[in-house]
Amino acid sequence: MKRLFIAFAVSALGACASTPHDVEPSLTYKKFSARLNEPLEVETGEALFVEGGYIEGQFIKVNEPLDMMIPGAMLIPFPVHIAPGTLKMTRISMSGRYFCADEDKASASFPGLGSVIKTGDCVGIRISPSKKFEWVVDNSNHNRATTIWTRAMSDDEVQRYQSKVSNVPFKYDSLKRIVFNGYYGGQLHFTYEELGSSSKESKEFVFDFAGKPTLVSIKGNRFEVQKADNIKLVYSWQKFN
């Protein structure tokens, strides 16, 4: 009888709970502009200049271990675990945006079967176009057929797990950006990047900074650095290329 149950459960887990169709979102083309001589600030790792055609990357931060039960085959709940870390937006489909944990940060298992996820599957959060938040397990790779299981999130969970814009684009056609890499050793560190669909140019820029307003220029984009520490940079634009 146990073997029959396991065989039936395997078949049920392979059933199509819902079918996501990946969509190709329109690229947003942005021409960089900012007011001249207006104090601005960025934290280490953030971009102070972004221009081009791209889709913004997004992420959701998980600060504590999460353990929950999600209804599976025959409505039998199965345990899901997500470790603290970052859920990155990895897919956009008709059913919403998928924010997935790294492979070593999540697990899902079914009674009598053990782990039911493989490399490329998704354990995390799905946000529908209508802003419906759900915990999601997409184990289509494990089942070799489209299989997605969800559980609605509570209002408290929705407030706690809001998405934020990432410094890494989800997709780009052409993109230019200047990233502030930090202030250490009395020097300001930046990376200038030009990203195309089939090319990438990256160059490091380093400037001395002794705590006094300092004018710097990167690829014709000129800005004055007013303050800097190991957390953030305070600056104002003087000229754009």
N, C-alpha and C positions, 0 to 999 in steps of 0.2 A: 504493500500500500504506500509506503514511504517513497519507493522509487516512482510509482505512478504520480504521486503528488509533485515530486521534484520535476519530472518530465513535463507535467502540465504547467508548472510554474515557469519553467524555461520558455515554454511556448507562449505563455501569457506575457512574460516580460518582453518578448519579441514583438508583441502587438503594437501597432502604431497608436500611441496615445494622442499625438498631434503631429502635424507635418509642417515644419518651418520651411519657408522658401526664402533663401538668401536674396536680398535685394541690393541694388547698387545705388546707394544714396548719392545725391548730387554733391559735387565738390563745391565748397564755398571759396570763392576767390576774394581775397582781402588785400587791399592796398594799404600798407602801413601808414598810419598818421597819428600824430600826437601833438599836443600843444607844446610849443617851444618855451623854454625857460620855466616850465612847471615841474616842481619836485615830484618825482615818482620813486617807487621802490620795488625791488624784486628780491626773493629769497634765493639762496644758493641752489642751483640746479634749475632755476626758472629762466624763461626766455624774456628778454627785454625788447626784442625786435622779431616780428614774424610777418612774413609777406608771401603771398602766392596762393595756389589752389590746393586746398586740402580739406580733409574731414577731421575735426578735432578728436583726439583720443580721450577716453574717459576711464575712470576707475572708481571703485568703492573700497574704502578702508575697513578692514575687520580687525578690531583691537582686542578681542577676547575669543577664546575657543567657542565654537558653536556646535551643539549636538541637538539633533531634531529627528522627527519621524515624518516621512513623506509617504502618502498613499501610493502603493504600487499595484502590481497585478492582483486582480480579484479584490482590490481595495485593501490588501494586506500591507500595513505600514512597514517600511524598511528604514533602518538607521542611516543617517547621513552625518558626517563630521567635516567641519571646516576649521582649519587652524588659523590663528592670527596671521594676517598678511594683507595682500592687495588683490582684489578681484578686478582683472583687466577686462575691458570691453573687447571681446574677440570676434563677435559676429553681430550683424544687423540683418534682421529678417522681417517678413510681414508680421510675425508674431511679437516682435520687439527687439530690444537690445540685450545681448547676453553678456553678463559679467562673470567670468570663470576664474576659479582658484587655480594656482599652479598645481601641477600633477602631484607633487609631494606634499601639498597642503590640504588635500581633501580625500575622503573615502566614502564609499556607499556599498552596502552589502544587503543580500536578501536571505531570509531564513532557508537554510539547507543548501545554499548556493555559494556563499562566500562573497568575495568582491564582484560587483557587477559593472565596473567601469574599466576602460582601457585608455591608452594614450590617445588623446584627441577628443575624449568625451568631456562634458562640461558639468561641473558641480558649482553652483553659485546662485546668482540672482538674475531674473528676467524682468525687464521693465517694458510693458506693452506700449504701443503708440498712444493709448488712452491713459497712460501713467499708472497702470495696474502693476503692483509689485508682487513678485512671486519667488519663493525658493524653487530652484529648478535642478533637476538631474537629467541631462541628456546623455544617455548611454547607448546611442545609436551605433557607435563603433563596436562596442562590446556585443551588441545583439545583431549586428550586420543588417539592421533595418532601422528606419527612423523611429525612435522611441524616446518620448519625453514625459517626465513625471514632474508635477508641480504641487506646491502648497501655498495658499495665499498668505501674505505677510500681515501681521497685525499693524495697527496704526503706529504703535510705538516702534516697531521694527522699521517701518517705512521712514519715519523721522530719523532714526539712527543710521540708516544705510542709504543716504543720499549720494548720488554720483557727483564726482568732481572732474574738472577738466584736467587732462594729463599734459605733460610737457612733450609727450611722444605722439605724433599724429596717428590716427587710425589708418588713414590712407592719404596719399598726396600725389599730385600730378607734377607740380613744381612748387618748391618751397625754399625760402631764404629765412634764416633766423640767426640771432646772436644769443647764446646761452651764457649766463653768468655761472662760472664753475667754482667761484669762491675767492676769498681774500685770505692769504696766508704768506708768511715770510716777507711781509711788507710789499706784496705784489697782488695785483688784480688779475684774475685768470678768466679768459673768455674763449668760447669756441664759435667760429663762424661757419655755418653750413649752407651749402646750396644742394638741394636734393631734387633730382628729376626722376622720371619714370624708369630710366635706365642708367642713371649716373649719380655720382655723389662726390661733392667737393667739401673737404673739411680742413680748417686751419686753426691752430691755436694762437691766441694773442695774449701777451703778458705785458702789464704796465706797472711801473713803480707807483706806489701811493703812500704818502707819509701823513695822511690825515687832513691835508689841506685840499680845497677844491682843485681838481686836476682835469684838464681837457684831454680826451682821447678820441681817436678816430679809427673806425673799422670799416674798410671797404667804402669809404666816403660818407659813412654815417657817423656824425660827430655828436658826442654827448659829454657833459661835465659830471664827473663823479664828486659828490659832496661828502658822503660818509660811506664807510664800509667796515664790516666786521665779519666774524665767522658765520653769521646767520643771514645778513641781508646787505643790499646795496641801495644807497639813495643817490639819485642822479637826475639830470634834466637834459632834454634834447636841445641841441643847438642847430643841427642841420641834418637833413636826410639826403641820401643819394638819389 
